[in-house]
Amino acid sequence: MTGLGWFAALVVGALAGWIAEKIMKRDHGLLLNIFMGIVGAMLFNAILGFIFGSSLGGWIGQLFAGVVGACILIAAINAFRSRS
């Protein structure tokens, strides 16, 4: 996560994953929330970097990126599971 230390990345990732979990009406554990939040932020920042050449910074920016990215990941997992 851009500009955050490892502890802050864990906290923001957990919060972003939890928010995305509630938005998508899913029930995951703490570790999966952290993973989804961190990977989601990396995914969404990569998308923003590709499209706009920039990414979001700071706590709020990373929280937003994590929530949006985690929602994208949850939707992709749901689509994959429904096909199987």
PDB file with SEQRES, HELIX, SHEET and CRYST1 records, atoms N, CA, C and O in Angstrom:
SEQRES   1 A   84  MET THR GLY LEU GLY TRP PHE ALA ALA LEU VAL VAL GLY          
SEQRES   2 A   84  ALA LEU ALA GLY TRP ILE ALA GLU LYS ILE MET LYS ARG          
SEQRES   3 A   84  ASP HIS GLY LEU LEU LEU ASN ILE PHE MET GLY ILE VAL          
SEQRES   4 A   84  GLY ALA MET LEU PHE ASN ALA ILE LEU GLY PHE ILE PHE          
SEQRES   5 A   84  GLY SER SER LEU GLY GLY TRP ILE GLY GLN LEU PHE ALA          
SEQRES   6 A   84  GLY VAL VAL GLY ALA CYS ILE LEU ILE ALA ALA ILE ASN          
SEQRES   7 A   84  ALA PHE ARG SER ARG SER                                      
HELIX    1 AA1 TRP A    6  ILE A   23  1                                  18    
HELIX    2 AA2 LEU A   30  PHE A   52  1                                  23    
HELIX    3 AA3 GLY A   58  ARG A   83  1                                  26    
CRYST1    1.000    1.000    1.000  90.00  90.00  90.00 P 1           1          
ATOM      1  N   MET A   1       0.849  -1.179   0.000  1.00  0.00           N  
ATOM      2  CA  MET A   1       0.000   0.000   0.000  1.00  0.00           C  
ATOM      3  C   MET A   1       0.893   1.241   0.000  1.00  0.00           C  
ATOM      4  O   MET A   1       1.863   1.324   0.754  1.00  0.00           O  
ATOM      5  N   THR A   2       0.566   2.157  -0.819  1.00  0.00           N  
ATOM      6  CA  THR A   2       1.381   3.330  -1.047  1.00  0.00           C  
ATOM      7  C   THR A   2       1.483   4.216   0.190  1.00  0.00           C  
ATOM      8  O   THR A   2       0.475   4.698   0.706  1.00  0.00           O  
ATOM      9  N   GLY A   3       2.706   4.425   0.657  1.00  0.00           N  
ATOM     10  CA  GLY A   3       2.951   5.386   1.721  1.00  0.00           C  
ATOM     11  C   GLY A   3       2.551   4.960   3.120  1.00  0.00           C  
ATOM     12  O   GLY A   3       2.644   5.773   4.040  1.00  0.00           O  
ATOM     13  N   LEU A   4       2.120   3.748   3.325  1.00  0.00           N  
ATOM     14  CA  LEU A   4       1.745   3.292   4.651  1.00  0.00           C  
ATOM     15  C   LEU A   4       2.756   2.256   5.132  1.00  0.00           C  
ATOM     16  O   LEU A   4       3.287   1.480   4.338  1.00  0.00           O  
ATOM     17  N   GLY A   5       3.014   2.249   6.423  1.00  0.00           N  
ATOM     18  CA  GLY A   5       3.861   1.222   7.003  1.00  0.00           C  
ATOM     19  C   GLY A   5       3.115  -0.102   7.049  1.00  0.00           C  
ATOM     20  O   GLY A   5       1.929  -0.167   6.725  1.00  0.00           O  
ATOM     21  N   TRP A   6       3.808  -1.148   7.449  1.00  0.00           N  
ATOM     22  CA  TRP A   6       3.184  -2.469   7.441  1.00  0.00           C  
ATOM     23  C   TRP A   6       2.031  -2.559   8.426  1.00  0.00           C  
ATOM     24  O   TRP A   6       1.015  -3.182   8.116  1.00  0.00           O  
ATOM     25  N   PHE A   7       2.156  -1.951   9.612  1.00  0.00           N  
ATOM     26  CA  PHE A   7       1.073  -2.017  10.590  1.00  0.00           C  
ATOM     27  C   PHE A   7      -0.140  -1.232  10.106  1.00  0.00           C  
ATOM     28  O   PHE A   7      -1.276  -1.691  10.230  1.00  0.00           O  
ATOM     29  N   ALA A   8       0.103  -0.055   9.558  1.00  0.00           N  
ATOM     30  CA  ALA A   8      -0.989   0.757   9.029  1.00  0.00           C  
ATOM     31  C   ALA A   8      -1.662   0.056   7.855  1.00  0.00           C  
ATOM     32  O   ALA A   8      -2.881   0.138   7.699  1.00  0.00           O  
ATOM     33  N   ALA A   9      -0.873  -0.636   7.025  1.00  0.00           N  
ATOM     34  CA  ALA A   9      -1.445  -1.375   5.901  1.00  0.00           C  
ATOM     35  C   ALA A   9      -2.354  -2.492   6.398  1.00  0.00           C  
ATOM     36  O   ALA A   9      -3.395  -2.755   5.796  1.00  0.00           O  
ATOM     37  N   LEU A  10      -1.975  -3.151   7.487  1.00  0.00           N  
ATOM     38  CA  LEU A  10      -2.822  -4.198   8.064  1.00  0.00           C  
ATOM     39  C   LEU A  10      -4.130  -3.622   8.591  1.00  0.00           C  
ATOM     40  O   LEU A  10      -5.203  -4.180   8.362  1.00  0.00           O  
ATOM     41  N   VAL A  11      -4.030  -2.498   9.299  1.00  0.00           N  
ATOM     42  CA  VAL A  11      -5.231  -1.877   9.875  1.00  0.00           C  
ATOM     43  C   VAL A  11      -6.162  -1.385   8.768  1.00  0.00           C  
ATOM     44  O   VAL A  11      -7.362  -1.656   8.797  1.00  0.00           O  
ATOM     45  N   VAL A  12      -5.614  -0.669   7.800  1.00  0.00           N  
ATOM     46  CA  VAL A  12      -6.426  -0.144   6.703  1.00  0.00           C  
ATOM     47  C   VAL A  12      -6.974  -1.291   5.858  1.00  0.00           C  
ATOM     48  O   VAL A  12      -8.122  -1.242   5.416  1.00  0.00           O  
ATOM     49  N   GLY A  13      -6.154  -2.327   5.629  1.00  0.00           N  
ATOM     50  CA  GLY A  13      -6.610  -3.487   4.869  1.00  0.00           C  
ATOM     51  C   GLY A  13      -7.757  -4.205   5.559  1.00  0.00           C  
ATOM     52  O   GLY A  13      -8.728  -4.598   4.914  1.00  0.00           O  
ATOM     53  N   ALA A  14      -7.645  -4.377   6.875  1.00  0.00           N  
ATOM     54  CA  ALA A  14      -8.716  -5.038   7.629  1.00  0.00           C  
ATOM     55  C   ALA A  14      -9.999  -4.221   7.573  1.00  0.00           C  
ATOM     56  O   ALA A  14     -11.082  -4.768   7.369  1.00  0.00           O  
ATOM     57  N   LEU A  15      -9.876  -2.923   7.750  1.00  0.00           N  
ATOM     58  CA  LEU A  15     -11.046  -2.053   7.707  1.00  0.00           C  
ATOM     59  C   LEU A  15     -11.666  -2.034   6.314  1.00  0.00           C  
ATOM     60  O   LEU A  15     -12.887  -2.107   6.177  1.00  0.00           O  
ATOM     61  N   ALA A  16     -10.843  -1.939   5.293  1.00  0.00           N  
ATOM     62  CA  ALA A  16     -11.348  -1.932   3.913  1.00  0.00           C  
ATOM     63  C   ALA A  16     -12.031  -3.256   3.584  1.00  0.00           C  
ATOM     64  O   ALA A  16     -13.099  -3.268   2.973  1.00  0.00           O  
ATOM     65  N   GLY A  17     -11.419  -4.372   3.987  1.00  0.00           N  
ATOM     66  CA  GLY A  17     -12.024  -5.682   3.754  1.00  0.00           C  
ATOM     67  C   GLY A  17     -13.347  -5.836   4.478  1.00  0.00           C  
ATOM     68  O   GLY A  17     -14.293  -6.408   3.937  1.00  0.00           O  
ATOM     69  N   TRP A  18     -13.417  -5.327   5.702  1.00  0.00           N  
ATOM     70  CA  TRP A  18     -14.652  -5.416   6.484  1.00  0.00           C  
ATOM     71  C   TRP A  18     -15.768  -4.594   5.840  1.00  0.00           C  
ATOM     72  O   TRP A  18     -16.908  -5.047   5.739  1.00  0.00           O  
ATOM     73  N   ILE A  19     -15.421  -3.372   5.402  1.00  0.00           N  
ATOM     74  CA  ILE A  19     -16.422  -2.517   4.746  1.00  0.00           C  
ATOM     75  C   ILE A  19     -16.910  -3.172   3.457  1.00  0.00           C  
ATOM     76  O   ILE A  19     -18.110  -3.195   3.183  1.00  0.00           O  
ATOM     77  N   ALA A  20     -15.975  -3.707   2.662  1.00  0.00           N  
ATOM     78  CA  ALA A  20     -16.354  -4.369   1.416  1.00  0.00           C  
ATOM     79  C   ALA A  20     -17.219  -5.596   1.698  1.00  0.00           C  
ATOM     80  O   ALA A  20     -18.168  -5.879   0.967  1.00  0.00           O  
ATOM     81  N   GLU A  21     -16.885  -6.315   2.757  1.00  0.00           N  
ATOM     82  CA  GLU A  21     -17.671  -7.488   3.161  1.00  0.00           C  
ATOM     83  C   GLU A  21     -19.117  -7.092   3.461  1.00  0.00           C  
ATOM     84  O   GLU A  21     -20.049  -7.794   3.067  1.00  0.00           O  
ATOM     85  N   LYS A  22     -19.302  -5.983   4.148  1.00  0.00           N  
ATOM     86  CA  LYS A  22     -20.645  -5.519   4.482  1.00  0.00           C  
ATOM     87  C   LYS A  22     -21.386  -5.016   3.245  1.00  0.00           C  
ATOM     88  O   LYS A  22     -22.583  -5.261   3.100  1.00  0.00           O  
ATOM     89  N   ILE A  23     -20.685  -4.316   2.355  1.00  0.00           N  
ATOM     90  CA  ILE A  23     -21.303  -3.813   1.126  1.00  0.00           C  
ATOM     91  C   ILE A  23     -21.769  -4.974   0.250  1.00  0.00           C  
ATOM     92  O   ILE A  23     -22.861  -4.934  -0.318  1.00  0.00           O  
ATOM     93  N   MET A  24     -20.934  -6.007   0.147  1.00  0.00           N  
ATOM     94  CA  MET A  24     -21.231  -7.143  -0.720  1.00  0.00           C  
ATOM     95  C   MET A  24     -22.070  -8.219  -0.020  1.00  0.00           C  
ATOM     96  O   MET A  24     -22.392  -9.246  -0.618  1.00  0.00           O  
ATOM     97  N   LYS A  25     -22.420  -7.979   1.242  1.00  0.00           N  
ATOM     98  CA  LYS A  25     -23.254  -8.902   2.032  1.00  0.00           C  
ATOM     99  C   LYS A  25     -22.651 -10.305   2.096  1.00  0.00           C  
ATOM    100  O   LYS A  25     -23.308 -11.296   1.780  1.00  0.00           O  
ATOM    101  N   ARG A  26     -21.384 -10.364   2.512  1.00  0.00           N  
ATOM    102  CA  ARG A  26     -20.659 -11.620   2.688  1.00  0.00           C  
ATOM    103  C   ARG A  26     -20.194 -11.709   4.126  1.00  0.00           C  
ATOM    104  O   ARG A  26     -20.247 -10.727   4.868  1.00  0.00           O  
ATOM    105  N   ASP A  27     -19.739 -12.890   4.520  1.00  0.00           N  
ATOM    106  CA  ASP A  27     -19.240 -13.088   5.872  1.00  0.00           C  
ATOM    107  C   ASP A  27     -17.891 -13.794   5.805  1.00  0.00           C  
ATOM    108  O   ASP A  27     -17.821 -15.004   5.587  1.00  0.00           O  
ATOM    109  N   HIS A  28     -16.817 -13.025   5.996  1.00  0.00           N  
ATOM    110  CA  HIS A  28     -15.462 -13.560   5.972  1.00  0.00           C  
ATOM    111  C   HIS A  28     -14.823 -13.365   7.340  1.00  0.00           C  
ATOM    112  O   HIS A  28     -15.342 -12.630   8.181  1.00  0.00           O  
ATOM    113  N   GLY A  29     -13.717 -14.015   7.549  1.00  0.00           N  
ATOM    114  CA  GLY A  29     -12.974 -13.844   8.783  1.00  0.00           C  
ATOM    115  C   GLY A  29     -12.018 -12.664   8.701  1.00  0.00           C  
ATOM    116  O   GLY A  29     -11.887 -12.030   7.654  1.00  0.00           O  
ATOM    117  N   LEU A  30     -11.358 -12.376   9.805  1.00  0.00           N  
ATOM    118  CA  LEU A  30     -10.442 -11.240   9.892  1.00  0.00           C  
ATOM    119  C   LEU A  30      -9.288 -11.370   8.905  1.00  0.00           C  
ATOM    120  O   LEU A  30      -8.956 -10.404   8.217  1.00  0.00           O  
ATOM    121  N   LEU A  31      -8.675 -12.541   8.824  1.00  0.00           N  
ATOM    122  CA  LEU A  31      -7.526 -12.708   7.927  1.00  0.00           C  
ATOM    123  C   LEU A  31      -7.915 -12.513   6.461  1.00  0.00           C  
ATOM    124  O   LEU A  31      -7.172 -11.900   5.695  1.00  0.00           O  
ATOM    125  N   LEU A  32      -9.064 -13.028   6.079  1.00  0.00           N  
ATOM    126  CA  LEU A  32      -9.505 -12.838   4.694  1.00  0.00           C  
ATOM    127  C   LEU A  32      -9.861 -11.377   4.440  1.00  0.00           C  
ATOM    128  O   LEU A  32      -9.631 -10.873   3.341  1.00  0.00           O  
ATOM    129  N   ASN A  33     -10.415 -10.692   5.432  1.00  0.00           N  
ATOM    130  CA  ASN A  33     -10.694  -9.256   5.284  1.00  0.00           C  
ATOM    131  C   ASN A  33      -9.406  -8.480   5.071  1.00  0.00           C  
ATOM    132  O   ASN A  33      -9.347  -7.613   4.198  1.00  0.00           O  
ATOM    133  N   ILE A  34      -8.376  -8.775   5.852  1.00  0.00           N  
ATOM    134  CA  ILE A  34      -7.080  -8.094   5.695  1.00  0.00           C  
ATOM    135  C   ILE A  34      -6.529  -8.361   4.303  1.00  0.00           C  
ATOM    136  O   ILE A  34      -6.094  -7.442   3.609  1.00  0.00           O  
ATOM    137  N   PHE A  35      -6.550  -9.618   3.906  1.00  0.00           N  
ATOM    138  CA  PHE A  35      -6.036  -9.996   2.590  1.00  0.00           C  
ATOM    139  C   PHE A  35      -6.803  -9.280   1.480  1.00  0.00           C  
ATOM    140  O   PHE A  35      -6.200  -8.696   0.579  1.00  0.00           O  
ATOM    141  N   MET A  36      -8.133  -9.326   1.548  1.00  0.00           N  
ATOM    142  CA  MET A  36      -8.950  -8.698   0.512  1.00  0.00           C  
ATOM    143  C   MET A  36      -8.726  -7.186   0.468  1.00  0.00           C  
ATOM    144  O   MET A  36      -8.670  -6.600  -0.613  1.00  0.00           O  
ATOM    145  N   GLY A  37      -8.598  -6.557   1.630  1.00  0.00           N  
ATOM    146  CA  GLY A  37      -8.374  -5.113   1.669  1.00  0.00           C  
ATOM    147  C   GLY A  37      -7.037  -4.708   1.079  1.00  0.00           C  
ATOM    148  O   GLY A  37      -6.956  -3.749   0.312  1.00  0.00           O  
ATOM    149  N   ILE A  38      -5.979  -5.441   1.437  1.00  0.00           N  
ATOM    150  CA  ILE A  38      -4.643  -5.109   0.936  1.00  0.00           C  
ATOM    151  C   ILE A  38      -4.528  -5.420  -0.553  1.00  0.00           C  
ATOM    152  O   ILE A  38      -4.074  -4.583  -1.332  1.00  0.00           O  
ATOM    153  N   VAL A  39      -4.936  -6.611  -0.941  1.00  0.00           N  
ATOM    154  CA  VAL A  39      -4.857  -6.983  -2.359  1.00  0.00           C  
ATOM    155  C   VAL A  39      -5.810  -6.117  -3.187  1.00  0.00           C  
ATOM    156  O   VAL A  39      -5.491  -5.738  -4.314  1.00  0.00           O  
ATOM    157  N   GLY A  40      -6.974  -5.810  -2.625  1.00  0.00           N  
ATOM    158  CA  GLY A  40      -7.912  -4.932  -3.319  1.00  0.00           C  
ATOM    159  C   GLY A  40      -7.340  -3.546  -3.560  1.00  0.00           C  
ATOM    160  O   GLY A  40      -7.526  -2.973  -4.633  1.00  0.00           O  
ATOM    161  N   ALA A  41      -6.639  -3.001  -2.560  1.00  0.00           N  
ATOM    162  CA  ALA A  41      -6.004  -1.689  -2.729  1.00  0.00           C  
ATOM    163  C   ALA A  41      -4.919  -1.751  -3.796  1.00  0.00           C  
ATOM    164  O   ALA A  41      -4.783  -0.832  -4.603  1.00  0.00           O  
ATOM    165  N   MET A  42      -4.152  -2.829  -3.800  1.00  0.00           N  
ATOM    166  CA  MET A  42      -3.114  -2.981  -4.821  1.00  0.00           C  
ATOM    167  C   MET A  42      -3.743  -3.084  -6.208  1.00  0.00           C  
ATOM    168  O   MET A  42      -3.255  -2.477  -7.161  1.00  0.00           O  
ATOM    169  N   LEU A  43      -4.831  -3.856  -6.318  1.00  0.00           N  
ATOM    170  CA  LEU A  43      -5.526  -4.025  -7.594  1.00  0.00           C  
ATOM    171  C   LEU A  43      -6.097  -2.700  -8.093  1.00  0.00           C  
ATOM    172  O   LEU A  43      -5.879  -2.322  -9.244  1.00  0.00           O  
ATOM    173  N   PHE A  44      -6.819  -2.004  -7.237  1.00  0.00           N  
ATOM    174  CA  PHE A  44      -7.456  -0.761  -7.670  1.00  0.00           C  
ATOM    175  C   PHE A  44      -6.414   0.321  -7.968  1.00  0.00           C  
ATOM    176  O   PHE A  44      -6.589   1.098  -8.906  1.00  0.00           O  
ATOM    177  N   ASN A  45      -5.334   0.380  -7.184  1.00  0.00           N  
ATOM    178  CA  ASN A  45      -4.272   1.345  -7.481  1.00  0.00           C  
ATOM    179  C   ASN A  45      -3.589   1.019  -8.803  1.00  0.00           C  
ATOM    180  O   ASN A  45      -3.180   1.925  -9.529  1.00  0.00           O  
ATOM    181  N   ALA A  46      -3.459  -0.282  -9.127  1.00  0.00           N  
ATOM    182  CA  ALA A  46      -2.885  -0.660 -10.420  1.00  0.00           C  
ATOM    183  C   ALA A  46      -3.804  -0.231 -11.558  1.00  0.00           C  
ATOM    184  O   ALA A  46      -3.341   0.254 -12.591  1.00  0.00           O  
ATOM    185  N   ILE A  47      -5.103  -0.410 -11.363  1.00  0.00           N  
ATOM    186  CA  ILE A  47      -6.078   0.023 -12.380  1.00  0.00           C  
ATOM    187  C   ILE A  47      -5.999   1.538 -12.564  1.00  0.00           C  
ATOM    188  O   ILE A  47      -5.962   2.031 -13.691  1.00  0.00           O  
ATOM    189  N   LEU A  48      -5.972   2.273 -11.446  1.00  0.00           N  
ATOM    190  CA  LEU A  48      -5.867   3.735 -11.537  1.00  0.00           C  
ATOM    191  C   LEU A  48      -4.562   4.161 -12.188  1.00  0.00           C  
ATOM    192  O   LEU A  48      -4.538   5.098 -12.985  1.00  0.00           O  
ATOM    193  N   GLY A  49      -3.476   3.476 -11.850  1.00  0.00           N  
ATOM    194  CA  GLY A  49      -2.182   3.796 -12.448  1.00  0.00           C  
ATOM    195  C   GLY A  49      -2.171   3.554 -13.942  1.00  0.00           C  
ATOM    196  O   GLY A  49      -1.570   4.320 -14.695  1.00  0.00           O  
ATOM    197  N   PHE A  50      -2.831   2.497 -14.373  1.00  0.00           N  
ATOM    198  CA  PHE A  50      -2.889   2.179 -15.798  1.00  0.00           C  
ATOM    199  C   PHE A  50      -3.741   3.201 -16.554  1.00  0.00           C  
ATOM    200  O   PHE A  50      -3.375   3.640 -17.644  1.00  0.00           O  
ATOM    201  N   ILE A  51      -4.875   3.572 -15.968  1.00  0.00           N  
ATOM    202  CA  ILE A  51      -5.797   4.477 -16.657  1.00  0.00           C  
ATOM    203  C   ILE A  51      -5.345   5.935 -16.557  1.00  0.00           C  
ATOM    204  O   ILE A  51      -5.300   6.650 -17.558  1.00  0.00           O  
ATOM    205  N   PHE A  52      -5.009   6.369 -15.327  1.00  0.00           N  
ATOM    206  CA  PHE A  52      -4.715   7.785 -15.095  1.00  0.00           C  
ATOM    207  C   PHE A  52      -3.244   8.089 -14.863  1.00  0.00           C  
ATOM    208  O   PHE A  52      -2.858   9.257 -14.859  1.00  0.00           O  
ATOM    209  N   GLY A  53      -2.420   7.078 -14.672  1.00  0.00           N  
ATOM    210  CA  GLY A  53      -1.008   7.295 -14.402  1.00  0.00           C  
ATOM    211  C   GLY A  53      -0.739   7.724 -12.974  1.00  0.00           C  
ATOM    212  O   GLY A  53       0.340   8.240 -12.684  1.00  0.00           O  
ATOM    213  N   SER A  54      -1.686   7.525 -12.080  1.00  0.00           N  
ATOM    214  CA  SER A  54      -1.555   7.942 -10.689  1.00  0.00           C  
ATOM    215  C   SER A  54      -2.322   6.970  -9.807  1.00  0.00           C  
ATOM    216  O   SER A  54      -3.194   6.240 -10.277  1.00  0.00           O  
ATOM    217  N   SER A  55      -1.984   6.971  -8.515  1.00  0.00           N  
ATOM    218  CA  SER A  55      -2.726   6.151  -7.556  1.00  0.00           C  
ATOM    219  C   SER A  55      -3.108   7.016  -6.363  1.00  0.00           C  
ATOM    220  O   SER A  55      -2.644   8.149  -6.230  1.00  0.00           O  
ATOM    221  N   LEU A  56      -3.943   6.481  -5.510  1.00  0.00           N  
ATOM    222  CA  LEU A  56      -4.390   7.211  -4.330  1.00  0.00           C  
ATOM    223  C   LEU A  56      -3.372   7.052  -3.210  1.00  0.00           C  
ATOM    224  O   LEU A  56      -2.774   5.987  -3.060  1.00  0.00           O  
ATOM    225  N   GLY A  57      -3.175   8.098  -2.430  1.00  0.00           N  
ATOM    226  CA  GLY A  57      -2.226   8.041  -1.327  1.00  0.00           C  
ATOM    227  C   GLY A  57      -2.890   8.385  -0.011  1.00  0.00           C  
ATOM    228  O   GLY A  57      -4.021   8.868   0.020  1.00  0.00           O  
ATOM    229  N   GLY A  58      -2.183   8.134   1.068  1.00  0.00           N  
ATOM    230  CA  GLY A  58      -2.697   8.445   2.397  1.00  0.00           C  
ATOM    231  C   GLY A  58      -3.667   7.399   2.903  1.00  0.00           C  
ATOM    232  O   GLY A  58      -4.047   6.480   2.178  1.00  0.00           O  
ATOM    233  N   TRP A  59      -4.056   7.545   4.143  1.00  0.00           N  
ATOM    234  CA  TRP A  59      -4.961   6.597   4.787  1.00  0.00           C  
ATOM    235  C   TRP A  59      -6.315   6.531   4.103  1.00  0.00           C  
ATOM    236  O   TRP A  59      -6.812   5.446   3.800  1.00  0.00           O  
ATOM    237  N   ILE A  60      -6.906   7.679   3.862  1.00  0.00           N  
ATOM    238  CA  ILE A  60      -8.250   7.728   3.276  1.00  0.00           C  
ATOM    239  C   ILE A  60      -8.234   7.215   1.840  1.00  0.00           C  
ATOM    240  O   ILE A  60      -9.115   6.455   1.438  1.00  0.00           O  
ATOM    241  N   GLY A  61      -7.250   7.623   1.084  1.00  0.00           N  
ATOM    242  CA  GLY A  61      -7.137   7.157  -0.300  1.00  0.00           C  
ATOM    243  C   GLY A  61      -6.950   5.658  -0.377  1.00  0.00           C  
ATOM    244  O   GLY A  61      -7.567   4.993  -1.209  1.00  0.00           O  
ATOM    245  N   GLN A  62      -6.100   5.120   0.486  1.00  0.00           N  
ATOM    246  CA  GLN A  62      -5.876   3.683   0.489  1.00  0.00           C  
ATOM    247  C   GLN A  62      -7.089   2.924   1.006  1.00  0.00           C  
ATOM    248  O   GLN A  62      -7.376   1.820   0.544  1.00  0.00           O  
ATOM    249  N   LEU A  63      -7.800   3.510   1.959  1.00  0.00           N  
ATOM    250  CA  LEU A  63      -9.029   2.884   2.448  1.00  0.00           C  
ATOM    251  C   LEU A  63     -10.055   2.800   1.317  1.00  0.00           C  
ATOM    252  O   LEU A  63     -10.675   1.757   1.114  1.00  0.00           O  
ATOM    253  N   PHE A  64     -10.231   3.887   0.591  1.00  0.00           N  
ATOM    254  CA  PHE A  64     -11.157   3.904  -0.546  1.00  0.00           C  
ATOM    255  C   PHE A  64     -10.731   2.892  -1.606  1.00  0.00           C  
ATOM    256  O   PHE A  64     -11.553   2.122  -2.103  1.00  0.00           O  
ATOM    257  N   ALA A  65      -9.445   2.896  -1.950  1.00  0.00           N  
ATOM    258  CA  ALA A  65      -8.935   1.957  -2.954  1.00  0.00           C  
ATOM    259  C   ALA A  65      -9.117   0.515  -2.480  1.00  0.00           C  
ATOM    260  O   ALA A  65      -9.465  -0.362  -3.271  1.00  0.00           O  
ATOM    261  N   GLY A  66      -8.883   0.271  -1.195  1.00  0.00           N  
ATOM    262  CA  GLY A  66      -9.045  -1.075  -0.652  1.00  0.00           C  
ATOM    263  C   GLY A  66     -10.487  -1.543  -0.700  1.00  0.00           C  
ATOM    264  O   GLY A  66     -10.755  -2.696  -1.041  1.00  0.00           O  
ATOM    265  N   VAL A  67     -11.414  -0.663  -0.364  1.00  0.00           N  
ATOM    266  CA  VAL A  67     -12.832  -1.030  -0.385  1.00  0.00           C  
ATOM    267  C   VAL A  67     -13.276  -1.334  -1.818  1.00  0.00           C  
ATOM    268  O   VAL A  67     -13.906  -2.363  -2.062  1.00  0.00           O  
ATOM    269  N   VAL A  68     -12.956  -0.460  -2.755  1.00  0.00           N  
ATOM    270  CA  VAL A  68     -13.362  -0.664  -4.145  1.00  0.00           C  
ATOM    271  C   VAL A  68     -12.706  -1.922  -4.708  1.00  0.00           C  
ATOM    272  O   VAL A  68     -13.364  -2.744  -5.346  1.00  0.00           O  
ATOM    273  N   GLY A  69     -11.407  -2.062  -4.467  1.00  0.00           N  
ATOM    274  CA  GLY A  69     -10.695  -3.240  -4.967  1.00  0.00           C  
ATOM    275  C   GLY A  69     -11.192  -4.530  -4.342  1.00  0.00           C  
ATOM    276  O   GLY A  69     -11.312  -5.542  -5.034  1.00  0.00           O  
ATOM    277  N   ALA A  70     -11.483  -4.517  -3.048  1.00  0.00           N  
ATOM    278  CA  ALA A  70     -12.003  -5.714  -2.382  1.00  0.00           C  
ATOM    279  C   ALA A  70     -13.388  -6.061  -2.907  1.00  0.00           C  
ATOM    280  O   ALA A  70     -13.708  -7.240  -3.057  1.00  0.00           O  
ATOM    281  N   CYS A  71     -14.214  -5.065  -3.187  1.00  0.00           N  
ATOM    282  CA  CYS A  71     -15.533  -5.328  -3.784  1.00  0.00           C  
ATOM    283  C   CYS A  71     -15.377  -5.968  -5.161  1.00  0.00           C  
ATOM    284  O   CYS A  71     -16.133  -6.872  -5.518  1.00  0.00           O  
ATOM    285  N   ILE A  72     -14.401  -5.502  -5.928  1.00  0.00           N  
ATOM    286  CA  ILE A  72     -14.130  -6.101  -7.235  1.00  0.00           C  
ATOM    287  C   ILE A  72     -13.707  -7.556  -7.068  1.00  0.00           C  
ATOM    288  O   ILE A  72     -14.175  -8.428  -7.799  1.00  0.00           O  
ATOM    289  N   LEU A  73     -12.821  -7.820  -6.107  1.00  0.00           N  
ATOM    290  CA  LEU A  73     -12.374  -9.191  -5.861  1.00  0.00           C  
ATOM    291  C   LEU A  73     -13.522 -10.090  -5.406  1.00  0.00           C  
ATOM    292  O   LEU A  73     -13.653 -11.216  -5.885  1.00  0.00           O  
ATOM    293  N   ILE A  74     -14.343  -9.607  -4.498  1.00  0.00           N  
ATOM    294  CA  ILE A  74     -15.474 -10.405  -4.008  1.00  0.00           C  
ATOM    295  C   ILE A  74     -16.442 -10.706  -5.151  1.00  0.00           C  
ATOM    296  O   ILE A  74     -16.937 -11.828  -5.265  1.00  0.00           O  
ATOM    297  N   ALA A  75     -16.714  -9.707  -5.998  1.00  0.00           N  
ATOM    298  CA  ALA A  75     -17.602  -9.919  -7.144  1.00  0.00           C  
ATOM    299  C   ALA A  75     -17.013 -10.946  -8.114  1.00  0.00           C  
ATOM    300  O   ALA A  75     -17.738 -11.782  -8.653  1.00  0.00           O  
ATOM    301  N   ALA A  76     -15.698 -10.881  -8.333  1.00  0.00           N  
ATOM    302  CA  ALA A  76     -15.051 -11.835  -9.234  1.00  0.00           C  
ATOM    303  C   ALA A  76     -15.099 -13.249  -8.661  1.00  0.00           C  
ATOM    304  O   ALA A  76     -15.327 -14.209  -9.396  1.00  0.00           O  
ATOM    305  N   ILE A  77     -14.885 -13.381  -7.356  1.00  0.00           N  
ATOM    306  CA  ILE A  77     -14.950 -14.700  -6.716  1.00  0.00           C  
ATOM    307  C   ILE A  77     -16.376 -15.236  -6.790  1.00  0.00           C  
ATOM    308  O   ILE A  77     -16.579 -16.417  -7.072  1.00  0.00           O  
ATOM    309  N   ASN A  78     -17.365 -14.381  -6.539  1.00  0.00           N  
ATOM    310  CA  ASN A  78     -18.761 -14.809  -6.630  1.00  0.00           C  
ATOM    311  C   ASN A  78     -19.125 -15.261  -8.046  1.00  0.00           C  
ATOM    312  O   ASN A  78     -19.835 -16.251  -8.222  1.00  0.00           O  
ATOM    313  N   ALA A  79     -18.638 -14.536  -9.049  1.00  0.00           N  
ATOM    314  CA  ALA A  79     -18.909 -14.909 -10.434  1.00  0.00           C  
ATOM    315  C   ALA A  79     -18.251 -16.238 -10.770  1.00  0.00           C  
ATOM    316  O   ALA A  79     -18.838 -17.063 -11.469  1.00  0.00           O  
ATOM    317  N   PHE A  80     -17.051 -16.447 -10.283  1.00  0.00           N  
ATOM    318  CA  PHE A  80     -16.340 -17.699 -10.524  1.00  0.00           C  
ATOM    319  C   PHE A  80     -17.043 -18.863  -9.853  1.00  0.00           C  
ATOM    320  O   PHE A  80     -17.188 -19.928 -10.452  1.00  0.00           O  
ATOM    321  N   ARG A  81     -17.483 -18.671  -8.613  1.00  0.00           N  
ATOM    322  CA  ARG A  81     -18.169 -19.729  -7.878  1.00  0.00           C  
ATOM    323  C   ARG A  81     -19.509 -20.081  -8.514  1.00  0.00           C  
ATOM    324  O   ARG A  81     -19.897 -21.249  -8.523  1.00  0.00           O  
ATOM    325  N   SER A  82     -20.217 -19.094  -9.043  1.00  0.00           N  
ATOM    326  CA  SER A  82     -21.535 -19.361  -9.632  1.00  0.00           C  
ATOM    327  C   SER A  82     -21.410 -20.117 -10.951  1.00  0.00           C  
ATOM    328  O   SER A  82     -22.352 -20.796 -11.361  1.00  0.00           O  
ATOM    329  N   ARG A  83     -20.256 -20.011 -11.624  1.00  0.00           N  
ATOM    330  CA  ARG A  83     -20.038 -20.729 -12.871  1.00  0.00           C  
ATOM    331  C   ARG A  83     -19.733 -22.204 -12.609  1.00  0.00           C  
ATOM    332  O   ARG A  83     -20.017 -23.057 -13.450  1.00  0.00           O  
ATOM    333  N   SER A  84     -19.159 -22.502 -11.452  1.00  0.00           N  
ATOM    334  CA  SER A  84     -18.761 -23.885 -11.159  1.00  0.00           C  
ATOM    335  C   SER A  84     -19.929 -24.736 -10.769  1.00  0.00           C  
ATOM    336  O   SER A  84     -19.763 -25.923 -10.491  1.00  0.00           O  
TER     337      SER A  84                                                      
END                                                                             
